[in-house]
Amino acid sequence: MTVEKLGQEMTGAEFSEWLALENIEPWSDVRNDIHVGRVLDMLFRINTPKKDWPEPGAFVSDWWGEAAEAAKKRREEAQKSSMARFIERLAYSSFS
């Protein structure tokens, strides 16, 4: 079926239902990416010491950059808190 014919035969409500179903139970490439990521994660963990394990989901493709942006934000927050602890220790040590 062509996109034009589909647009003529499918209502907006029906299309919304299909989108909702895709969000609940993906059948697209996103699902395949998740499955491949899980297998890669398992193989990595089997062959790597626990201290070197990445965060969960590290092997799942991030096509839209959402995970990368969240990771960047976590790193920035960690750097800020590390800097704050350093300044706090420095301040206390200078008065001792």
Secondary structure, DSSP 8 states (H G I E B T S, - for coil): --HHHHHHHS-HHHHHHHHHHHHHS--SHHHHHHHHHHHHHHHHHHTS-GGG---TTTTS--TTSHHHHHHHHHHHHHHHHHHHHHHHHHHHHHH-
